[in-house]
Amino acid sequence: MPVVVALTSGGGPGRELAHLYALDRPLSEAEVHRAAALVEASGARSWTQREADRLVAQALDHQHAADPTPVVLAQITVLAQRAVRRDH
């Protein structure tokens, strides 16, 4: 999702990223690193993380409304947080 957000951001990093993606060949290692830096520079990664956090909070609010057992709620909470906070 961060790549799509960066590509549609309209800023310089997004335009440069679009140029890299338009190349008619696989990206070099340096270009892959540049693409990652452009996603970061566009603000797309941080926006995506905030959006994921917002959606998890919303989902957990709905879980509370369903009145699950404490164990089930804890398990769902851990699973949801791990899904949006992984570091790889």
Stockholm file with secondary structure:
# STOCKHOLM 1.0

chainA/1-88         MPVVVALTSGGGPGRELAHLYALDRPLSEAEVHRAAALVEASGARSWTQREADRLVAQALDHQHAADPTPVVLAQITVLAQRAVRRDH
#=GR chainA/1-88 SS CHHHHHHTSCSHHHHHHHHHHHCSSCCCHHHHHHHHHHHHHHTHHHHHHHHHHHHHHHHHHHHHHTCCCHHHHHHHHHHHHHHHSCCC
#=GC SS_cons        CHHHHHHTSCSHHHHHHHHHHHCSSCCCHHHHHHHHHHHHHHTHHHHHHHHHHHHHHHHHHHHHHTCCCHHHHHHHHHHHHHHHSCCC
//
